[in-house]
């Protein structure tokens, strides 16, 4: 008996078994499973087998190279994206710092204006008199000078 005939007999037996099971279970509308009998291996020519082996090896190497190229390309793209995100982050951070500095300057502007208009002229006069007279205690001298000037006004 040839292997093909045996495979077809096995297939028929299998179908009969499946029909009995379907009747017992009650699934008469079930789709039969596909079955392909095992074909006996054909003898290959050694040159053809070598050619196919070489071709398979070439395809395997090509797939490996393709994967490597793809992974390096993805790595470069990821690095570019990371660098761009870092640059964007640094740009926004510098903008925020600039705005915070400007806000702090705006908040201190009234105080600076007051100091420059009312305090610094009197303090400058006191320091000039202090440097001209050279007292033993310059801090006490400046304090008394400012108290005298404040009392006169």
Protein Blocks (a to p, Z undefined) as FASTA:
>chain_A
ZZklmmmmmmmmmmmmmmmmmmmnopakbccdddddddddddddfklmmmmmmmmmmmmm
mmmmmmmmmmmmmmmmmmmmmmmmmmmmmmmmmmmmmmmmmmmmmmmmmmmmmmmmmmmm
mmmmmmmmmmmnopablmlmmmmmmmmmmmmZZ
